Amino acid sequence: MAKYRGVDVDLTPTDGMKKEAERALAWRKEGKPGGTAVGIARARQLKNKQELSASTVRRMFSFFSRHEVDKEAEGFSPGEKGYPSKGRVAWALWGGDPGFSWSRAKVKQLDRIDEEKSVHYEDDEEDEMEEKAKPISAAVKDGLKRKADEHNDKYGDNPAKRVTYGMLSKVFRRGVGAYHTNPQSVRPNVSSPEQWAYARVNSFLYAVRNGKYRSGKHDTDLLPKGHPMRGPKEEEKMYEELMGILSTEVEKIEETSDFVKIKGMASTTDVDRSGDIMQLSCWSHDGLKSYQNNPIILFNHNYDKPIGTATSIMPVDNGLEIEAKISKADPYIAKLIDDGILSTFSVGFRVKRADVNKETGGLYIKEAELYEISVVSVPANQAAKFEVVKCFSPVEFESYKKGLTMPTIGNKVANTAKGKFEMDEKEMKDLIAKQTSAAVKMALAEKEAADKKAAAEAAQKQAAEEAVRNAAVEAGMSGAERLLDEVKKSFDEGRADTMKEIEELKKALHDRSEEVAALQKSKRQFLAQGSKNWKEAHESDIRDAYVLGAITQKGFNTQFGNEVIEKVNDDSGVEMPAAASTVVFESIASTAIERDIQNQLVLAPLFREIAMSSASMIMPIMPDAGYAEFTTNAGATQTAGKGNIEARGDAIGANSGIDLTQKVLTTHKLLSVTFLANDTEEDAILPLLPLLNESLVRSHARAVEHAMIVGGSADATNTGGFNGLIKRAVDIEAQAVTGVSGTERSTTAFATDALTTDNLLQLRKNLGKYGVRPQEVVYLVSQRAYFELLEDAEFADANLVTPTIATKLVGEIGSVYGSRVMLVDEFAVPAVDKFYAAAIHPRSFVVPRLRGATLESQYVPRLQHRELIATQRLGFDQIIPVSAANPNTPISARQYAAA
């Protein structure tokens, strides 16, 4: 049981409050809006029946008192439209009706204790600090009384400076509480809470005597009546409370003018233009779950045109109801919406389960996954309409606040000139709440009447426009539609020679088959009307189906794979055989996986790729050319000249011809594997596909980057594969070619070593002719080296570099003397003798690639699991080796000093 001012008070929530809190948390989990982070935290306290503090109980009663008016709104009670409303959810978070009754009773109990102790409740924070304080000892009590007497002996003749023991004891208790609750404010030389509390009392007495504080203000509410620094006047507090009630009454007021609020039906159960029907059940089974994580609103299904976000979305009796706020960042679209010109929604989704609607040729869509909701000019479903939710603007709200006047009731007049009230506090609060509620409702009613008038005028205008559009549609009916009408008419008239007519109409339909098919085509990919082609629109599904087929060893003959083939056939307009679909889809999926791997790479995109047709390939190398000859003869002589494309080092007159060399390029297999239990069903695998794809892509990307940096060296994770840049730099250094430095060791101890731009410039100098053009040189640095570079004034951060060069998406983080700097994570962990930076000439290296990523699967009976294996073949090689004839290195690496 809690102690309040030395009195035992039971502040444990009741079972009724617990039940309300549990209900509210369940609503929040279902996605129902309402309440704040504070309300959710309070509900968890109530659910756990955690004993509350006195200040928390007072805040609960204050919340219920302000929000009781929410009970009058629609959706607060069961059976009303929109139940539970936002207000109902928030009400339950704080304990609902049981919480209101309980907090009211507890506040009365606390107030009685306050009166008995001759103190008044002023501030939650100060009250909480006092609760932290222990009861005042007899010695402290005597000391405080002595201080009060000494002060009053000197200054007590002035009522504005007279103090009491009650004042000083309250200041003392707050000081002890502050010592525990706000320790960062305590000076270092203070060694106990009593010492800090006495300092607070002395500061308070100084303010009483001199009319000012030595430093920060505190305890102004305890200053004697008439003191110039006493806390806020009662009427000012009442006006502030009025503003709080006003803000509660009009929760939907826009605090800024950055958004337009709309509300309507994103989809309905009506038949749409394509003959499809979105059944209410289609949004169950987590159909909205993914969308709620990113509730984007687009314009005309254009993924590059986001215009707002959904603030509430829920299935109702006739479809999917939505509330949204539209940004005014695009004023043209916002204006069209605000004026009612744009007033319809359309949904972009993936069909997961459906039946054919034989009457319309469309689908009964039973289950779908919502991708996005768009504001559109021409919807598939004409009933998916919305309206603008009108509310006060910030200017209107400020004007309303200024117009508030203090009331007159009987002989109790609010004297605004003097700022005093001839009413007690309770009467004042009741009066303010009633006046505020009535004023707000009147203002909203006036706006609603004006809006209805404008809406009626807009409806008349829209009806006229709709009539014109209908006439235009009827006049412009396509040949296919007229043909279908003739089919119906001929059967209705019951002609005698039915079979003959059927054959004639069949022939006509066959001639116009493409137009009829287009008419009956489902809108399942209505969202993709802005896509470039069906491959881009369905690439993600195709890749998932490919991976699923590899795991189950069924190829595309899975339920999900068949759905993807059907969907692609519908959207592409070409009915491909299953075998042909498989070949095309495997190519699309393999390309997509390879592209995703490439997008994860930082280092590899620097080097040129060479497509290989076999595991090894010979590439001819042309030597550097010699000099052309100036001559006075009609032509070059056999004894003095030589071909100008022969090797540069050949002597004049050595007509040996072109000395071609060759380079053998090879590829290596890169493999990753993961495991799945054999009894894993297709439905269980589908949710894992994004994770499997991400893991596959990331493992291959990391392996390629790692091998290109440390492959073949002691820091490599495995011994297979090709030699990386560090290994090649070490081998070049070991050749001991005159003037060539493949590596460079720091002379500074590891603990204090720091990479500088001068170090990088030396590495570039080591490249010889390969380092002449700064734009062809790239610096690679470790993470530690990058942070060391930031401390070097010569280093230019990527934000200061030309935008066409600076791109953090590929690891680039700046430039040094015109050469790019890239952060690479695959350097060895910093330690003595380890490499941490390098300068390279990317054009001197190539990446031979035999094929893209391939997925395979096999079942291992002994282990009762399936193995999913992803492979690709690639290599990494230097085109021209370092030699005495070519004393230039394309790589120079820097390492820490040896131990």
C-alpha positions, 0 to 999 in steps of 0.5 A: 500500500502506498504512502501519501504524506504519511497516510496509507492509500491503496492506489492499486488498479481494480479488476474492472480497470484491468479488463478495460486496459486489456480490451484497449491493447487488443484493439490497438494490436488489431490496428484500431487507431486511438490513444497516445504512447502515454496512454499505451504505457498507462494501459500496461500499468493497469493490465499488470495492476501496478500500484500507481503514484498519486500524481499519476492518479491525478493525471488519470482524473484530469484525462477523464474529465477532459475527454468525457465529451468523447462519449457523445461521438458516434462509434463510442458505444457498441453497435454504432458505426465506426465502433470502437472510435478513437475516443473509445480506444483512448478512454479504455487505455486509461481504464474506461468508466471503472477508471474514471469512477476510481480516479475520482474517488481517489483524488477526493481522498488525496485532497482530504489528506492535503487539507488535513496536512494544510497543503494544496496540490499544485504541481504533479512533478513537485508532488512526485518529488515530495513523495520521494522524501522521507518524513521530516525528523524532529531536528529538521523540524526545529531547524525550519521553525527557527529559520521561519521565526528569525526571518519573520522577526526581521521581515514579518511586518510585511505580509508579502514577506511573511513565511510559515513553517508549512511553507518551509517544510514543503520546500524542504521536502521538495528539495529532498525529492529533487535530490533523488529524482533529478540528481544531475542538478545537484552540485558536486560538493553536496553530500546528502539530500538534507544538505541539498534541501536546506540549500533550497530553503535558503534560496527560497528565503532569499527570494522572499526577502529580495524579490528575486532568486539568486539563480533558477526560480523554484517553489513560486507557488509557495511564496507569500500572497502578494509577493511579486514573484508568486506563481501564475494568477488563478485567472491565468491558470483558468484561461490556460485550462480553457485552451486545453479543453478547447484543444480536446474538443476539436481534436481534428483541427489541423495544427498545420496547413500541410495536408488535406484530409479525405475519407471514403471507400478504397474499394467496395463490393460492387461490380467494377468495369472489368467485371470483378467483385472484391468480396469483403473477405478478400482483405482478411487473412492478413491482406492489409498487414503489409500495407499497414506497415507502409500505408502509402497513397499514390496518384494514378498508381504511379509508384514515383508519385506518392501524395499522402498516407492512410491514417485509418483503414478498416473493412466495413459492411460494403468494402474497405473504408479509409481515412487519409491525409494528402500532402500539399507538396504537390499543390496542383493535386491537392487543389484538385482534391480539395475542389472535388475534381479528383474524388475516387480511389483505386486499389493496387493488389495481388490476387491470392484466391479467386473464382470466375464470375461467369456472368461478367467474365471477371473474378470473385476475388476472395483473398488479396494482398493490398499493395497501395491505394491511389487517388485516380481520375478514372477508377476501375470501381466507380463506387470507390469515392471519397470526400474531403474532411473539413476542419478548422484551419490554423488561422480560423482556430486562432481567430476563434480563441481570440473571440472567447469571452468570459461569461456572465451568469446572474450576479456572477460576472467575469471582470475581464478588465481586471482579470478577476472572477466572482465564481469559485473554481468548480463553477468556473471549470464547469462553465468553461467546459460547457461554453467551449463545447457549445461554441465548438459545436456551433462553429463546426455546425456552421462550417458543415452547413456551408460545406453541404451547400457547396457539396450540393452545388458540386453534385449538380455540376458533377451530375451534368458532367456525368451525363455528358460522359455517359453520352460520350461513352455510349456514342463511342462504344467499341465494336466489341461491345456492340458485338456482344450486345448483338449476341444478347439481342439475337438470343432474346428475340428467339430467332428460329434458326439459332444454330445458324446464327450461333455459327455466324456470330462465332465467326464474327467473334473469332475475327474480333477476338483480341478486342473481346479479350481486352474487354473481358480482361480482369483488372488484377494488374490495374496497378501496373498500367504505368509499368513498362512491361509485364516482366518488370511488373511480375519480376518479384513473383517470378523470382519467388516462384523460381526459388520455391520451385527449386526448394520443392523440386517441382519447378514452376509446377507449384500452386504459387508458380501456376498462379504466377504463370496464369497472371503473366499470361493474362497481362502479357496477352500471350498464352505460353505453354508451360515448358516455354514459360519455365524457360523464360521465367528461369532466365528472368529469375536468374537475371534478377538474382544476379542483378540483386547481387551486383547491387550489393557489391561495392568493389566489383563494379569498378572492374570490367566484366568479360563474358566467358563461354567456357571455364577457361579462355585465352585473351590476346594482349597487344604490347605497348606501341613504339614510335613512328619514324620521321624520315626524308626518304619516300618510305621507311628503310629496312635498315633504319626503321621498324613497325610503329606498333611493335613492342616499345622496347625493340631496338630500331631496325629490329623488324621482328613484327608484333610481339603478341602475348596472351592471358589465360582467364579462368573462372571459379565456382562460388557456392552457398547453401541453406537447409530446410526441413523436409516436411516444410509445406509450400504455404510455410515456405512462401513467407520465408522467400524474401528472407531466403532471397536476401540471405542468398544475395548477401552471402554471394556479395560478401564472398565476392568482395572478400575474395577481391580484397584478401583472396589467397592471403592469410586473411581469407576465409577459405583457400579456394577461389582467386587471388585478391588485390592484397595477395597480388600486391604482396606478390608484386613486392616479392618480385623485387622489380626495380622502381616498383613498390607493391606494398608499403609499411607504416613506420608509426606504431600501430596504436598511434598510426593514422591514415592521411591523404599524404599516405594515399598520395604516396600509394598513387605515386607507387603506381607509376604510369597507372597513377598519372590520371587521378580519375583512373585511380581509386583508393580503398580504405578500411573503416578505421582508416576512413574515420582517421581520414575525416580528421585530415583537413585535405580530405574532401567529404562526399557531400562536397564533391560533384554529385555525379561523382559522389554516391554513397550507394556504391561505397564512395565516401569522398575524394583525395586529389581528384581520385575517389575514396571508397570504404570497403568492409572486407579488409582484415581486422586492424592489427599489427602487420595488417593491410588497411588501405590501397591505391588501384588502377581498376582498368588493369583488372578484369572479372571473367564471368561464365554464367549468372546465379543458378539454384539447385536443390537436393534431398538428403535422406539421412539428415531428413532435410533439403539443401538449397544451393546457389552457385555462380562462376566468376574470376578476377585477374590482372591483365598485364603482369609487372616485369622489368619491361613493364615496371609499373604496378596497378596495385599498391597497398599500405600495412600497419607497422610490424610488432 
